[in-house]
């Protein structure tokens, strides 16, 4: 079995030990996730990627990727390379299965890891749908991103950082509006 197919099988069956080069998966997270799983509605996903101005030349990182929907949409709809990071191995297995079903496994990667110890410095776009205290804890890593990197957050801001743009949008089937924030990194 080739390495890619073995990695996919390892992720799908949530094995404790993975082959070299595959993302290790376990049956339970190494620690409790910082936020509960709450998927973004499809029109919000699209609006986040539109707000960031994603193109095929981008590398999109979704921090707390859940079922992989933002990563998959970035690859499928915008042609970008995309990476999702989540601490929950069940979400990583689901993301990998969803990427296979969408036919984008050649453009995406999912990593089971802690956001606060992960390296996402290659990102040109970072997406967030996390809680305020998690966003604030990520700020030191976000501050080190290259100038021009776009950061988009769904619902929660980054404290006293002034967004470059703010958009209000209704999620499909909801009456309340949600806020999307965009920041463009000015200096490393």
C-alpha positions, 0 to 999 in steps of 0.5 A: 500500500502506498504511503498516501493510501496508508495515511488515509487508512490510518486517519480513517480508522483512528489508529494509535500509531501512524506510519512515518510521515502520517499525522498520528491519531488517537482515540481521544484528544491529548487534552480537552479542546479549547472550544466546542465543535461548532461548524460554520455555515457554508455561506459564512465559510464562503464569506470568510474566504472571500473577505480574505481574498483567497486565491490559488497562490495562497496557503490557508490555515484554519486553526481549530478546523473541525470537520475541515469545511474551511480548508476544503472550500479554500482548496475546492472553490479557490484553488488554494493549498490549505491546512487544518489544525485541530487537537481532536483526532475525531475531527481530523479523521472526519476532515480527512474523510470529507477531503477525500469525498470532495476530491481535494486530498492533493491540496489539503492537509490536516494536522492533529496538534495543539494550536499554541505549539503549532507552526503556521508561519507559512500561512498567507491566510489564517482563519479562526472561529474560536473563543475570545480568550483563545484568540487572545492567547494566539496573538503572539503567534499571529503577530509573527506572521509575514507582512501581508498575511490575512487573518479572518475571524468569525464572531470574535475579535482580537482585543484591541487590534483594529480590524482592516475590515468588518463584515456583518452577515446572516448565516443561512437560515438564521435571523441574527447577524454574525460579524467577520473580522479581517486583519492584514499583518503589517509587520513581522 
